[in-house]
Every structure is written in structure tokens, then in C-alpha cells.
Amino acid sequence: MRTIAALLTVFNRKEKTLECLQRLYEQKIPDDYSMEVFMVDDGCTDGTPEAVSKDFPRVHIIKESGDLFWNRGMYRAWKAALSKKQYDFYLWLNDDTFLFDGAINTIIMDSDIKSHKSIICGTTQSLNGEKLSYGGKVMGGELITPESELQECNYMNGNFVLIPKFVYEKVGLIDPFFRHSLGDLDYSLRAAKKGIKTFVATKIIGACENHETLPKWCLAETPLFKRYRALYSPLGNSHPYYYFIYELRHFGLFVATKHFFTIHLRATFPRLWKI
């Protein structure tokens, strides 16, 4: 029997979390596979963990204080799974990702094609199905459209990702240095440095809305002090410190230093980016 540990972290999105888990448990997985779910409750105040306990009593809930955010929450969920046993696969799942029928079968079969020695990244589409939202990307940032053959990508969003045990043993856990974002991108680039490739699953696996609005620190109508507060928020998308370390690690000192200054320049003079 091959085992899967599904990992997610949640904060105050009760209805979305319940739908996400409902779609997950409705998946039909191969007879020789079993799955357990590990969910970090990062300080929810809207009744999410209570509702999950009621509707999905098999979910392992790890209670935290609310300061982990996505990346560190996923790290904590992964550690909780490992404290129980070594699984054959670790499945990252965002709680606002709603899986289509056959999503897990697709990602398992795609992993099997690569002898379970690669990362498989699922692609999601918008809720209305009009465009792709998250998935594997080329270095320029463009999403790769799934095809009948597996396609290699440079890095990935962490909405729905299968990490085989072989990959975990080579690469390790998602890096808890990063607080909210960047940990998923960092993981695929770390894997590449160890000779492990990341592939885009052969089908669109679910729906997840892409939040395309510019962060507050990019908006001229936001007062300067609020722009900087937003920039240095864990949810600021390009936190200068974490982004600098990420780029230094993977793209070198020149690129990291250049973007460190241009991020602050944009936050100070956002209208320059409209010229």
C-alpha cells in the first residue's frame, strides 16, 4: 500500500476550506493507495477547525497561533505528517483550490511516468474556466498549458503539487525561512539544483481564482507610509528581505540587489511604473 500525506494550511476561509476538503475526499484514488490529511489551523477565528472536525473527523488538525502564514504553515503540516511516519508522497493543497474529478489519479499516473522521481505540479483554472490561474511556469513567469505529454517547467505555484518520497529525501522540506510566499518557487529551484525536474500535470486539475489586483504598496492612491507597511507585510507579495534572499540564492547578487532597490523605488514612486 502506497501512502499519501495531503498537506494544507488554513486561516479564516471556512466555506472554501470545507469545499476544498469535500472535493479532496471525493477523489477516487487507486486501490493500492491510501491518504491522510494534515491541516494547520493558523489561528482561525471563524470556526474553520470546528467545522472541519465535524464534517471531516479523519483530518489531523495542528493548532497554531496565527503567525505562520502559508509557507510556514505548510512546513508545519509537513513536519506533523513526518512525525507520524514516512509517506510515499506528500501532496500540497491550497484550501481555495477545488479539485476536479480524477485530479489525484492524474497526478499519480503522471508521477509514475517519471518513476516517482520528479515533482508533478497541477494547473488550475479560474472559477469561470476562462483562463489558467496557477501551475508550472517558464522562467519568464508564463503559465504552461497542460498537454497530453508531460512538460518540464522552471518553477511552480504550490496550489496542488505532488512530492514523491524520493524527491523529499533529496531536497528536504519547504524552507521555513520564507514566511508566506516564495517557498514554493524556491522548492522547485532547489530541486533543479539537485538534478530533480518539475513537470506540469497532463490535465487541468481544478479551479482556483487568481488574485490579480496589484498589492497596496504598488498603488499611488495608497499613502506612502501605508505603502511601506504593506510592502513589509507578510502578504505584501514581494517582501524585500525575503525576496532578496530568494533571488540571491537562485539568481545571484546583481539581480537580487537590483530588484531590492527597484521594489523600494516602486513603493516610493508608484506612478513611475505607469509611464
C-alpha positions, 0 to 999 in steps of 0.5 A: 500500500502506497501512502499519501500525506495531503498537506494544507494550511488554513486561516479564516476561509471556512466555506472554501476550506470545507469545499476544498476538503469535500472535493479532496475526499471525493477523489477516487484514488487507486486501490493500492493507495491510501491518504491522510490529511494534515491541516494547520489551523493558523489561528482561525477565528471563524470556526474553520477547525470546528467545522472541519472536525465535524464534517471531516473527523479523519483530518489531523488538525495542528493548532497554531497561533496565527503567525505562520502564514502559508509557507510556514504553515505548510512546513508545519503540516509537513513536519506533523505528517513526518512525525507520524511516519514516512509517506510515499508522497506528500501532496500540497493543497491550497484550501481555495483550490477545488479539485476536479474529478480524477485530479489525484489519479492524474497526478499519480499516473503522471508521477509514475511516468517519471518513476516517482522521481520528479515533482508533478505540479497541477494547473488550475483554472479560474472559477469561470474556466476562462483562463489558467490561474496557477501551475508550472511556469517558464522562467519568464513567469508564463503559465504552461498549458497542460498537454497530453505529454508531460512538460518540464517547467522552471518553477511552480505555484504550490496550489496542488503539487505532488512530492514523491518520497524520493524527491523529499529525501533529496531536497528536504522540506519547504524552507521555513525561512520564507514566511508566506510566499516564495517557498514554493518557487524556491522548492522547485529551484532547489530541486533543479539544483539537485538534478530533480525536474518539475513537470506540469500535470497532463490535465487541468486539475481544478479551479482556483481564482487568481488574485490579480489586483496589484498589492497596496504598496504598488498603488499611488492612491495608497499613502506612502507610509501605508505603502511601506507597511504593506510592502513589509507585510507578510502578504505584501507579495514581494517582501524585500528581505525575503525576496532578496534572499530568494533571488540571491540564492537562485539568481545571484547578487546583481539581480537580487540587489537590483530588484531590492532597490527597484521594489523600494523605488516602486513603493516610493514612486508608484506612478513611475511604473505607469509611464 
